[in-house]
Amino acid sequence: MTATIIDGKAIAQELRGNIAIAAAKLTKENGIVPGLAVVLVGSDPASEVYVKSKSKAVTEAGMKSFDHRLPADTSQADLLKLIQQLNADEAVHGILVQLPLPSQIDSTLILNTIDPGKDVDGFHPVNAGRLATGQRALVPCTPVGSVILAKKINPSLAGMDAVVIGRSNIVGKPLAQLLLAENCTVTIAHSKTKDLKDVCRRADLLFAAVGRPEMVRGDWIKPGATVIDVGINRVPGEGGKSRLVGDVNYKEALEVAGAVTPVPGGVGPMTIACVILNTLRAACASAGLPEPKV
């Protein structure tokens, strides 16, 4: 078997195009230009690249981008003051604080200070609670993108056996909630799971979000399963250079799975697209308008 490669880059590009159309309609009919504020503290190279990509995507979607770059020695009090200003700014519909933050700042306190209606990362406890109880919520972007990719292969996920490896608040837990909403039978596996290989082999849908390079081998995968690889790991490559790999051994997965996401080019582009989608959703919600159809 040779698995179908799920082209996250192409799917994300299509989604971003649809978001741009919906944003233009929102502006034309309601006079609302969705705005996203991105806050970067310090100069972490990976964060710099990610923030640049987000800002570019916002602008291309016809939205306003408000970038706030702060020095690494910024105090917690000063960052809290900025968040409160952004909460009160009617032109800002989404607020995203890039992680990790410097050690002098309590990340949980900062994230919990963001207005839940502007929390486009979906990390606020109010949004987590709304998701868990089936209410309208802003949901973490990587899980949303992962489900979209899975549904490109399986338009209906109802009744499918889904296994999520990883129980983080950012990916594993919200992903499980989204899959339950799709009427999957969901198992959350993790480092303490007994017979992890056997648990994975029963999955029609396998989501790897554990942060261990190529941990999931071909013989962990049920033949024909859809495999969504959330992991992004940098490992040594040829000539002293590094390369990116996922949590799944891609070459082995291609021989067993029905469909699989590559790394890079799978979930990553979808995460950025879903940040823009959440900004659009937040802008509509702030005006009491229905959920945009994209």
Backbone bond lengths (Angstrom), bond angles and torsions (degrees), N, CA, C in turn:
res aa  C-N    CA-C-N  psi(-1)  N-CA   C-N-CA  omega(-1)  CA-C   N-CA-C  phi
1 M - - - 1.460 - - 1.529 109.77 -
2 T 1.325 116.10 137.04 1.456 121.09 172.39 1.518 107.91 -116.91
3 A 1.317 116.33 117.09 1.466 120.99 -172.81 1.525 111.92 -68.53
4 T 1.324 115.73 150.84 1.455 121.80 168.48 1.526 108.40 -69.38
5 I 1.323 116.90 132.31 1.462 120.90 176.78 1.521 108.41 -89.49
6 I 1.322 116.12 121.69 1.463 121.36 -178.57 1.525 108.18 -84.13
7 D 1.313 116.56 111.78 1.460 122.39 -174.03 1.534 110.24 -83.55
8 G 1.322 116.04 88.58 1.460 120.28 -178.13 1.513 112.77 -63.57
9 K 1.315 116.87 -31.85 1.461 120.24 -179.78 1.515 111.14 -64.60
10 A 1.328 117.39 -45.72 1.467 121.52 -179.96 1.525 111.48 -68.35
11 I 1.330 116.38 -40.66 1.466 120.35 -179.57 1.525 110.13 -66.65
12 A 1.334 116.72 -39.63 1.462 120.77 177.77 1.530 111.17 -65.19
13 Q 1.327 116.60 -38.99 1.465 120.64 179.43 1.526 110.67 -63.51
14 E 1.327 116.12 -40.95 1.470 120.57 177.27 1.530 110.69 -63.49
15 L 1.339 116.10 -43.72 1.459 120.61 179.48 1.522 110.94 -62.76
16 R 1.331 116.69 -43.11 1.459 120.22 179.80 1.526 111.31 -63.55
17 G 1.320 116.59 -35.03 1.461 119.86 176.42 1.516 111.66 -64.56
18 N 1.329 116.11 -42.23 1.468 120.74 178.20 1.529 111.40 -65.99
19 I 1.336 116.33 -37.10 1.464 120.68 177.97 1.527 109.92 -64.34
20 A 1.330 116.89 -41.41 1.463 120.94 179.51 1.530 111.06 -61.59
21 I 1.320 116.31 -40.01 1.471 120.43 178.24 1.527 110.13 -64.24
22 A 1.340 116.55 -44.99 1.468 120.87 -179.87 1.525 111.31 -66.23
23 A 1.348 117.03 -37.71 1.466 120.54 179.18 1.524 110.70 -66.31
24 A 1.347 116.63 -40.69 1.468 120.71 178.21 1.525 110.62 -63.24
25 K 1.320 116.89 -38.77 1.462 121.64 178.25 1.526 110.45 -65.53
26 L 1.332 116.13 -41.63 1.460 121.44 179.10 1.530 110.28 -61.59
27 T 1.318 116.05 -42.06 1.459 120.52 179.89 1.530 111.10 -67.82
28 K 1.325 116.33 -43.88 1.461 120.80 -177.45 1.527 112.03 -67.28
29 E 1.322 116.84 -43.17 1.460 120.59 -173.51 1.525 113.69 -87.87
30 N 1.337 116.83 -26.84 1.465 119.56 -174.06 1.524 114.01 -125.33
31 G 1.315 116.95 -3.70 1.461 120.18 179.45 1.513 114.06 69.61
32 I 1.348 116.55 22.80 1.467 121.04 -177.88 1.521 109.77 -109.17
33 V 1.332 116.24 123.36 1.460 121.41 173.47 1.524 107.56 -105.98
34 P 1.338 118.37 109.79 1.466 119.61 -179.22 1.527 111.26 -56.84
35 G 1.324 116.04 138.27 1.457 120.79 -178.69 1.518 111.75 -128.42
36 L 1.335 116.42 134.02 1.461 122.04 178.84 1.522 109.84 -119.08
37 A 1.320 116.13 126.41 1.463 122.29 175.11 1.527 108.61 -102.37
38 V 1.329 115.73 123.61 1.462 121.38 177.83 1.528 108.47 -112.22
39 V 1.331 115.90 127.51 1.458 121.50 -177.84 1.524 109.08 -112.01
40 L 1.322 115.66 121.46 1.463 121.66 177.81 1.521 109.07 -120.10
41 V 1.329 116.16 121.41 1.463 121.43 178.54 1.530 107.96 -107.36
42 G 1.332 116.25 119.69 1.454 120.37 -177.06 1.512 111.41 90.37
43 S 1.333 115.71 -166.85 1.471 120.03 -174.07 1.524 112.05 -137.15
44 D 1.331 116.01 45.79 1.457 119.97 175.31 1.530 108.77 -60.21
45 P 1.345 119.08 124.74 1.472 121.00 -174.26 1.528 114.00 -57.22
46 A 1.345 117.11 -43.85 1.468 119.85 -179.85 1.525 110.74 -64.77
47 S 1.330 116.63 -40.37 1.458 120.71 178.73 1.525 111.12 -65.61
48 E 1.340 116.32 -38.23 1.467 120.79 178.83 1.529 110.30 -59.15
49 V 1.311 116.66 -46.09 1.467 121.20 -179.62 1.528 110.57 -64.23
50 Y 1.328 115.61 -43.40 1.465 120.39 -177.76 1.522 111.10 -65.10
51 V 1.325 116.58 -42.96 1.462 120.95 179.81 1.527 110.54 -64.48
52 K 1.321 116.17 -40.24 1.462 120.20 178.18 1.529 110.55 -61.53
53 S 1.323 116.98 -42.08 1.464 121.35 179.38 1.531 111.07 -64.10
54 K 1.324 115.99 -41.50 1.461 119.64 179.38 1.517 111.19 -64.27
55 S 1.326 116.87 -45.27 1.466 121.19 -178.64 1.520 110.64 -61.88
56 K 1.329 116.74 -40.40 1.460 121.21 178.13 1.521 110.78 -63.71
57 A 1.324 116.74 -43.58 1.461 121.00 -179.55 1.523 111.52 -64.35
58 V 1.325 116.90 -38.33 1.466 121.36 178.33 1.519 110.23 -61.83
59 T 1.319 116.37 -47.95 1.470 121.19 -178.50 1.519 111.21 -63.90
60 E 1.334 116.75 -42.08 1.465 120.63 -179.73 1.529 111.95 -64.97
61 A 1.323 116.75 -25.46 1.471 121.03 178.80 1.523 112.39 -84.34
62 G 1.336 117.04 2.70 1.457 120.29 179.49 1.516 113.32 79.21
63 M 1.325 116.12 22.19 1.458 121.46 -179.93 1.532 109.96 -106.01
64 K 1.323 115.46 168.96 1.459 120.74 176.92 1.526 109.82 -92.45
65 S 1.322 115.29 136.90 1.459 121.06 177.81 1.519 109.23 -112.88
66 F 1.320 115.60 125.05 1.469 121.45 177.79 1.526 107.71 -115.81
67 D 1.322 116.90 101.79 1.458 121.31 -177.52 1.523 110.77 -97.16
68 H 1.335 115.53 132.10 1.468 121.46 177.98 1.522 107.85 -124.81
69 R 1.328 115.66 108.40 1.470 121.57 -179.56 1.523 108.36 -106.97
70 L 1.301 115.66 117.82 1.461 121.52 -174.66 1.532 110.15 -115.18
71 P 1.329 117.17 149.97 1.473 119.64 179.00 1.525 111.83 -66.32
72 A 1.323 115.46 157.97 1.469 121.46 -176.25 1.520 112.96 -63.08
73 D 1.347 117.92 -24.08 1.463 120.58 -178.95 1.532 112.73 -92.80
74 T 1.331 117.14 14.84 1.465 120.74 176.90 1.525 110.01 -56.75
75 S 1.323 116.85 136.43 1.465 120.53 -179.30 1.526 110.47 -79.57
76 Q 1.309 115.03 157.81 1.463 120.29 176.77 1.530 110.61 -60.53
77 A 1.328 117.00 -40.05 1.465 121.21 -179.33 1.527 110.98 -61.76
78 D 1.328 116.97 -40.85 1.466 120.30 -179.63 1.528 111.27 -68.31
79 L 1.323 116.61 -38.54 1.466 119.46 178.50 1.527 110.83 -67.78
80 L 1.334 116.54 -40.82 1.468 120.00 176.52 1.525 111.27 -60.61
81 K 1.325 116.55 -39.51 1.467 121.20 178.90 1.526 110.37 -62.21
82 L 1.350 116.82 -41.72 1.462 120.43 178.39 1.527 110.99 -64.41
83 I 1.323 117.05 -43.71 1.474 120.71 179.69 1.521 110.37 -59.88
84 Q 1.316 116.94 -42.86 1.465 120.39 179.33 1.530 111.64 -64.40
85 Q 1.327 116.63 -36.40 1.469 120.12 176.18 1.522 111.06 -65.30
86 L 1.332 116.51 -41.19 1.462 120.26 179.16 1.521 111.34 -69.01
87 N 1.336 116.79 -35.53 1.469 120.14 175.33 1.522 111.45 -57.62
88 A 1.334 115.61 -36.64 1.471 120.82 -175.30 1.529 113.02 -87.56
89 D 1.320 118.11 -10.03 1.469 122.28 -175.62 1.528 109.84 -83.37
90 E 1.325 117.30 114.14 1.464 121.57 -176.43 1.526 112.64 -68.76
91 A 1.335 118.13 -19.52 1.465 120.67 178.20 1.528 112.11 -79.00
92 V 1.328 116.05 -14.24 1.463 121.69 179.96 1.522 109.11 -100.34
93 H 1.326 116.23 115.50 1.470 120.83 179.66 1.521 112.11 -101.02
94 G 1.335 116.32 -21.25 1.456 120.61 178.88 1.510 111.05 -134.88
95 I 1.332 116.19 141.13 1.465 121.98 177.75 1.527 108.04 -125.43
96 L 1.310 115.67 129.16 1.454 121.22 179.45 1.528 108.70 -130.79
97 V 1.314 116.23 117.15 1.467 121.67 176.18 1.524 107.55 -99.55
98 Q 1.328 116.25 116.27 1.455 120.50 -176.21 1.528 111.02 -70.31
99 L 1.308 116.46 129.58 1.460 123.15 176.70 1.527 109.40 -101.47
100 P 1.342 118.94 153.37 1.466 127.02 2.00 1.522 112.35 -80.47
101 L 1.340 115.31 156.75 1.456 121.95 174.64 1.532 109.65 -97.36
102 P 1.330 118.15 156.48 1.474 120.75 177.70 1.533 111.62 -58.02
103 S 1.309 115.75 158.79 1.470 122.01 -172.05 1.522 114.31 -63.05
104 Q 1.345 117.76 -23.89 1.473 118.99 -178.86 1.527 112.85 -78.22
105 I 1.324 116.90 -1.99 1.467 120.90 -176.57 1.523 110.23 -115.83
106 D 1.319 116.35 132.98 1.465 123.05 177.48 1.529 108.35 -82.82
107 S 1.321 116.42 105.29 1.463 120.99 -176.17 1.522 112.31 -59.80
108 T 1.327 116.66 -40.92 1.465 120.27 -178.64 1.520 110.96 -62.18
109 L 1.328 116.78 -43.68 1.463 120.89 178.58 1.529 110.45 -60.62
110 I 1.329 116.80 -44.48 1.466 120.75 -179.20 1.525 110.41 -62.64
111 L 1.319 117.32 -49.60 1.465 120.94 -177.23 1.525 111.50 -63.71
112 N 1.330 116.41 -35.48 1.468 120.22 179.88 1.521 112.63 -75.35
113 T 1.332 117.27 -13.44 1.461 121.35 178.66 1.528 111.87 -84.39
114 I 1.333 116.89 -21.28 1.467 120.42 178.99 1.531 109.67 -64.86
115 D 1.318 116.08 135.92 1.461 121.68 174.99 1.536 108.27 -55.44
116 P 1.343 119.25 123.55 1.471 120.29 -178.87 1.523 113.53 -54.84
117 G 1.326 117.33 -29.92 1.455 120.96 178.43 1.513 113.73 -72.40
118 K 1.345 116.65 -14.20 1.465 121.66 178.82 1.530 112.08 -112.85
119 D 1.315 116.05 5.03 1.466 122.62 -174.49 1.533 110.21 -80.94
120 V 1.352 116.89 77.12 1.457 120.20 -174.88 1.529 113.21 -69.94
121 D 1.326 118.12 -14.22 1.464 120.45 172.97 1.526 111.72 -79.53
122 G 1.336 116.52 -18.08 1.460 120.27 178.79 1.511 114.53 71.83
123 F 1.343 117.47 24.78 1.461 120.94 -175.56 1.528 113.69 -92.62
124 H 1.332 118.39 -15.05 1.463 120.90 -176.23 1.534 110.19 -65.82
125 P 1.350 117.97 140.84 1.464 120.67 -179.61 1.537 113.35 -56.40
126 V 1.328 116.94 -30.69 1.473 119.34 178.13 1.529 110.15 -64.17
127 N 1.318 116.61 -43.69 1.466 119.19 178.66 1.528 111.54 -68.65
128 A 1.341 116.40 -37.82 1.466 119.71 176.94 1.527 110.54 -61.85
129 G 1.330 116.22 -40.76 1.464 120.32 178.78 1.518 112.92 -67.81
130 R 1.331 115.37 -40.63 1.465 119.13 177.72 1.528 111.22 -63.26
131 L 1.334 116.41 -41.85 1.460 119.77 178.12 1.523 110.84 -61.35
132 A 1.325 116.24 -44.97 1.468 120.81 -177.19 1.526 112.50 -65.32
133 T 1.346 116.77 -26.14 1.467 120.41 -178.17 1.526 112.55 -104.78
134 G 1.331 116.25 12.09 1.455 120.37 173.76 1.514 115.40 75.93
135 Q 1.327 116.85 21.43 1.453 120.26 179.18 1.526 110.43 -97.28
136 R 1.335 115.59 165.37 1.463 120.79 178.06 1.525 108.50 -61.75
137 A 1.318 115.88 129.61 1.472 120.06 -175.69 1.515 109.68 -152.48
138 L 1.328 115.24 158.71 1.459 121.01 166.20 1.527 106.70 -87.10
139 V 1.325 116.01 124.17 1.463 122.19 -170.36 1.532 109.62 -111.44
140 P 1.345 118.65 141.83 1.459 120.67 177.83 1.531 112.73 -47.56
141 C 1.317 115.17 138.40 1.466 121.06 -166.73 1.526 113.85 -71.80
142 T 1.313 118.16 -37.24 1.460 119.87 -179.08 1.531 111.83 -64.14
143 P 1.345 119.41 -44.95 1.462 118.99 174.79 1.527 113.50 -61.11
144 V 1.334 117.17 -41.61 1.469 119.80 178.72 1.525 110.05 -60.09
145 G 1.337 116.34 -46.91 1.454 120.18 179.25 1.512 112.73 -62.65
146 S 1.329 116.62 -36.92 1.466 120.96 179.67 1.526 111.71 -64.12
147 V 1.319 116.58 -41.20 1.462 120.44 179.17 1.531 111.01 -68.44
148 I 1.335 116.65 -39.39 1.471 120.27 176.90 1.526 110.05 -58.70
149 L 1.335 116.65 -44.35 1.464 120.29 179.31 1.526 111.37 -62.84
150 A 1.327 117.04 -43.40 1.466 120.59 179.19 1.523 111.19 -61.30
151 K 1.341 116.12 -37.55 1.469 119.98 -178.03 1.531 112.89 -76.16
152 K 1.315 117.52 -15.35 1.460 119.58 172.41 1.527 111.12 -67.17
153 I 1.326 115.67 -27.70 1.463 121.29 178.34 1.518 110.89 -94.13
154 N 1.335 116.20 -38.51 1.477 122.56 -177.53 1.524 107.40 -126.20
155 P 1.339 119.31 90.25 1.467 121.04 -175.29 1.526 113.96 -53.78
156 S 1.343 116.76 -33.11 1.461 120.98 172.71 1.524 108.68 -115.64
157 L 1.340 115.64 124.00 1.463 120.41 178.44 1.526 111.86 -95.25
158 A 1.320 116.96 0.00 1.467 121.75 -175.02 1.529 111.24 -57.30
159 G 1.325 114.71 130.93 1.448 121.19 176.39 1.517 115.01 81.73
160 M 1.322 117.87 -3.84 1.463 120.17 -178.58 1.529 110.79 -80.00
161 D 1.314 114.96 149.39 1.471 121.73 178.67 1.524 107.71 -88.86
162 A 1.332 117.23 112.45 1.464 122.35 -177.14 1.523 110.58 -111.53
163 V 1.325 115.68 133.17 1.461 121.24 175.15 1.528 108.01 -119.41
164 V 1.333 115.10 128.17 1.455 122.37 176.62 1.519 107.52 -111.23
165 I 1.333 116.77 118.91 1.466 119.70 176.50 1.524 107.35 -94.22
166 G 1.326 116.44 110.42 1.458 121.51 -176.47 1.517 110.38 125.28
167 R 1.335 115.95 137.37 1.467 120.04 -175.06 1.528 111.81 -128.08
168 S 1.328 116.56 30.45 1.462 119.58 -179.62 1.520 111.19 -71.00
169 N 1.337 115.17 158.01 1.466 120.32 175.82 1.521 111.72 -70.40
170 I 1.334 116.44 -21.77 1.462 120.87 -176.56 1.519 112.26 -83.83
171 V 1.344 116.91 -36.49 1.470 119.55 -176.86 1.524 112.47 -124.35
172 G 1.328 117.05 -63.14 1.463 120.48 -169.49 1.511 115.69 -56.29
173 K 1.329 117.23 -53.41 1.467 120.42 -176.71 1.524 112.98 -65.96
174 P 1.358 118.93 -50.08 1.474 117.29 178.46 1.525 112.97 -65.42
175 L 1.327 117.92 -32.92 1.460 120.28 177.02 1.527 110.71 -61.91
176 A 1.327 116.15 -42.89 1.464 119.79 177.51 1.525 111.50 -60.00
177 Q 1.337 116.93 -40.45 1.466 120.62 178.98 1.534 111.19 -64.64
178 L 1.330 116.45 -41.63 1.464 119.77 178.69 1.527 111.05 -64.12
179 L 1.320 116.58 -39.18 1.459 119.94 179.87 1.528 111.82 -69.32
180 L 1.326 116.75 -35.40 1.467 119.89 173.89 1.527 110.60 -61.91
181 A 1.343 115.76 -39.80 1.467 120.16 178.23 1.524 111.72 -65.60
182 E 1.335 116.67 -23.49 1.465 121.36 176.06 1.530 111.58 -88.25
183 N 1.338 115.97 6.63 1.469 122.96 177.79 1.527 113.50 68.95
184 C 1.334 115.70 30.83 1.467 120.09 170.85 1.524 109.98 -81.41
185 T 1.321 115.21 160.78 1.459 121.55 165.81 1.518 106.07 -94.61
186 V 1.333 117.23 117.63 1.462 121.01 -165.30 1.526 112.16 -114.24
187 T 1.324 115.10 133.25 1.460 122.82 171.47 1.523 108.33 -119.52
188 I 1.323 116.82 128.96 1.467 120.99 172.72 1.526 107.23 -100.22
189 A 1.328 115.68 116.13 1.464 121.55 178.53 1.522 109.44 -105.05
190 H 1.338 115.74 158.41 1.464 119.71 -176.53 1.530 109.34 -160.81
191 S 1.318 116.46 -169.27 1.464 121.10 -173.04 1.525 113.32 -63.66
192 K 1.321 117.91 -22.47 1.461 121.40 -178.92 1.533 112.89 -97.65
193 T 1.335 116.73 1.62 1.462 120.33 -179.07 1.528 110.57 -68.59
194 K 1.329 116.40 130.12 1.459 120.85 176.73 1.528 109.53 -78.42
195 D 1.330 115.54 142.14 1.467 121.86 177.57 1.524 110.99 52.43
196 L 1.352 115.84 50.52 1.461 121.46 -175.88 1.524 111.69 -56.64
197 K 1.303 117.11 -40.92 1.469 120.93 179.60 1.521 111.08 -57.81
198 D 1.320 116.81 -44.80 1.468 120.51 -178.98 1.527 111.44 -68.88
199 V 1.323 116.57 -36.39 1.462 120.25 177.23 1.529 109.72 -61.29
200 C 1.330 116.30 -44.24 1.465 120.34 -179.14 1.524 111.82 -66.21
201 R 1.315 116.82 -36.19 1.473 120.43 -175.46 1.519 113.48 -67.09
202 R 1.310 118.19 -14.17 1.468 118.84 179.05 1.531 112.18 -92.47
203 A 1.327 117.24 -2.05 1.463 121.06 -172.51 1.526 112.66 -82.34
204 D 1.331 115.56 130.82 1.461 120.89 167.89 1.524 109.39 -75.40
205 L 1.340 115.00 -32.62 1.459 123.17 178.23 1.521 107.47 -124.41
206 L 1.327 117.40 121.73 1.460 121.11 -179.59 1.526 108.95 -120.50
207 F 1.337 115.92 120.38 1.461 122.54 179.75 1.526 108.02 -113.36
208 A 1.328 117.00 117.77 1.471 121.33 -178.08 1.518 109.20 -103.67
209 A 1.326 116.66 114.96 1.473 122.05 -178.79 1.517 109.46 -142.37
210 V 1.326 115.27 57.92 1.457 120.35 -172.77 1.534 112.76 -112.43
211 G 1.341 117.80 -19.05 1.460 120.61 177.43 1.512 114.31 79.14
212 R 1.337 117.27 28.29 1.473 121.26 176.66 1.529 108.61 -123.34
213 P 1.326 117.50 119.70 1.462 120.77 -173.12 1.521 113.76 -55.49
214 E 1.337 115.41 122.57 1.463 123.91 172.66 1.527 113.32 51.63
215 M 1.315 116.28 35.07 1.463 120.47 -179.70 1.532 112.03 -66.13
216 V 1.317 116.47 -38.48 1.466 120.83 -177.08 1.529 108.71 -83.21
217 R 1.313 116.30 113.68 1.462 121.99 -177.66 1.534 110.45 -94.78
218 G 1.302 114.71 170.77 1.458 119.35 -177.21 1.510 113.30 -58.97
219 D 1.341 117.23 -36.49 1.463 119.03 -177.63 1.536 112.95 -80.22
220 W 1.350 116.39 4.72 1.462 120.69 171.55 1.533 110.77 -89.83
221 I 1.304 117.11 -9.60 1.464 121.83 -168.28 1.526 110.87 -105.21
222 K 1.309 116.24 132.46 1.465 121.96 174.72 1.531 108.90 -68.84
223 P 1.321 118.85 130.77 1.461 119.83 179.20 1.533 111.51 -54.17
224 G 1.343 115.33 127.68 1.459 120.50 179.54 1.513 115.07 88.32
225 A 1.323 117.84 -2.16 1.472 120.70 -177.86 1.527 111.22 -69.75
226 T 1.335 115.00 156.95 1.465 121.70 172.24 1.526 107.57 -93.25
227 V 1.330 116.35 125.00 1.466 121.91 -175.57 1.525 109.25 -116.28
228 I 1.330 116.38 119.90 1.458 122.79 177.63 1.522 107.74 -110.00
229 D 1.335 115.77 113.38 1.466 122.13 -175.47 1.527 109.20 -98.10
230 V 1.333 116.56 107.21 1.458 122.20 -177.63 1.530 111.42 -87.09
231 G 1.312 117.47 -16.79 1.456 121.62 -173.48 1.518 113.94 -69.09
232 I 1.327 115.36 143.96 1.466 122.28 171.13 1.527 106.69 -134.15
233 N 1.320 116.25 107.55 1.457 121.40 -175.81 1.522 109.55 -127.43
234 R 1.309 115.96 135.88 1.467 120.76 177.51 1.523 108.81 -98.05
235 V 1.332 115.52 123.10 1.464 121.16 -178.33 1.530 109.16 -128.20
236 P 1.338 117.60 160.91 1.469 120.05 179.22 1.523 111.40 -61.47
237 G 1.335 115.60 138.92 1.451 121.27 178.06 1.516 110.86 -120.64
238 E 1.322 115.92 -162.52 1.458 120.75 -178.70 1.523 110.86 -75.29
239 G 1.325 115.47 149.53 1.452 121.01 175.70 1.514 114.62 65.25
240 G 1.326 116.37 26.21 1.460 119.94 178.83 1.515 114.32 78.53
241 K 1.325 116.93 0.87 1.458 120.27 179.03 1.519 109.76 -90.74
242 S 1.335 115.81 160.00 1.461 120.05 177.42 1.531 109.59 -97.59
243 R 1.325 115.23 163.02 1.458 120.75 176.51 1.523 108.84 -140.01
244 L 1.328 115.40 159.04 1.460 120.47 -179.58 1.522 110.70 -96.77
245 V 1.317 115.92 133.98 1.465 121.53 173.98 1.528 108.14 -134.63
246 G 1.303 115.66 162.19 1.454 120.26 178.59 1.516 112.46 -93.97
247 D 1.329 115.33 -163.97 1.461 121.33 175.52 1.528 111.24 -86.50
248 V 1.339 115.67 -6.85 1.465 122.23 -178.38 1.525 109.20 -112.71
249 N 1.328 116.54 138.76 1.459 120.01 172.48 1.528 107.27 -72.12
250 Y 1.322 114.80 102.16 1.459 121.72 -169.36 1.532 112.47 -61.32
251 K 1.327 117.23 -46.53 1.461 120.24 -177.31 1.524 111.37 -61.41
252 E 1.329 116.05 -41.69 1.462 119.31 179.50 1.525 110.98 -69.79
253 A 1.338 116.55 -37.71 1.464 120.51 179.71 1.527 111.27 -63.35
254 L 1.325 117.12 -36.48 1.468 120.84 179.89 1.529 112.05 -59.48
255 E 1.316 116.54 -28.05 1.464 120.74 -177.18 1.521 113.20 -84.18
256 V 1.343 116.68 -12.34 1.470 119.33 -173.19 1.528 112.42 -122.15
257 A 1.298 116.69 -44.46 1.465 121.22 -173.39 1.520 111.96 -69.97
258 G 1.330 115.15 162.64 1.456 120.66 172.50 1.513 110.73 -83.22
259 A 1.342 115.61 -33.97 1.462 122.26 179.27 1.520 108.52 -154.66
260 V 1.335 116.51 146.97 1.465 119.87 -176.95 1.524 109.49 -151.26
261 T 1.327 116.52 146.31 1.464 121.14 175.15 1.525 110.10 -89.62
262 P 1.333 117.27 139.67 1.461 119.96 175.36 1.525 110.92 -83.35
263 V 1.319 115.58 165.23 1.473 121.95 171.72 1.524 107.28 -134.77
264 P 1.337 117.88 118.30 1.473 127.38 -1.02 1.529 111.59 -78.75
265 G 1.335 115.77 177.71 1.453 121.07 175.10 1.513 115.12 98.36
266 G 1.337 116.15 9.93 1.462 119.42 178.95 1.513 111.66 -111.86
267 V 1.328 114.95 -97.26 1.469 120.72 -176.61 1.529 111.76 -70.84
268 G 1.330 118.25 -33.90 1.467 121.74 -175.22 1.518 114.71 -51.22
269 P 1.332 118.99 -54.45 1.471 119.67 178.99 1.524 113.30 -61.02
270 M 1.319 116.57 -30.10 1.469 120.21 179.82 1.521 111.20 -69.67
271 T 1.323 116.95 -32.91 1.464 120.23 179.94 1.522 110.33 -61.29
272 I 1.332 116.51 -46.40 1.470 120.16 179.36 1.524 110.63 -64.94
273 A 1.330 117.28 -42.61 1.468 120.32 178.93 1.523 111.08 -60.16
274 C 1.324 116.77 -37.34 1.467 120.06 -177.41 1.531 112.22 -76.45
275 V 1.330 118.18 -22.87 1.467 120.29 170.27 1.531 109.36 -62.24
276 I 1.325 115.49 -44.04 1.462 120.58 179.18 1.529 110.08 -66.87
277 L 1.327 116.55 -38.97 1.461 120.75 177.40 1.522 110.84 -61.95
278 N 1.337 117.18 -43.78 1.468 120.45 178.85 1.527 111.68 -64.68
279 T 1.334 116.91 -33.95 1.464 119.80 176.76 1.525 110.47 -64.52
280 L 1.315 116.35 -42.46 1.471 121.16 176.41 1.527 110.54 -62.51
281 R 1.316 116.71 -44.26 1.466 120.64 178.99 1.526 111.25 -62.05
282 A 1.325 115.87 -41.72 1.466 119.96 -179.68 1.519 110.95 -65.65
283 A 1.328 117.21 -39.11 1.458 121.09 179.10 1.528 110.94 -63.78
284 C 1.323 116.44 -42.35 1.474 120.49 178.36 1.527 110.85 -65.57
285 A 1.318 116.28 -44.33 1.469 120.42 -178.86 1.521 111.24 -63.30
286 S 1.337 117.26 -37.29 1.468 120.48 -178.41 1.529 111.63 -64.08
287 A 1.334 116.43 -25.41 1.468 121.09 179.86 1.520 112.17 -100.05
288 G 1.333 116.77 6.22 1.461 120.94 -179.74 1.509 113.48 70.90
289 L 1.343 116.11 24.67 1.468 120.78 -179.70 1.522 110.20 -94.39
290 P 1.327 117.43 156.69 1.465 120.00 -179.36 1.520 112.85 -67.11
291 E 1.321 115.84 162.72 1.462 123.04 178.17 1.534 109.48 -55.39
292 P 1.324 117.96 129.13 1.476 119.43 179.97 1.522 111.46 -67.58
293 K 1.316 116.77 144.26 1.459 121.64 177.73 1.527 109.24 -98.03
294 V 1.324 116.09 113.45 1.464 120.63 179.86 1.534 110.11 -125.48
